């Protein structure tokens, strides 16, 4: 099985507005999914 690279590499701790990236969850042909949380600790999974 071939390992895929992230479509967009976003480092742990990267800030997007009020969101902070926690970890990479999955990658597909057109998207990469990361877990993130708001600066006040609300969990979220986001695509980028």
Secondary structure, DSSP 8 states (H G I E B T S, - for coil): ------SS---TT-EETTEEEEEEEEE-SS-EEEEEEETT--EEEEE-
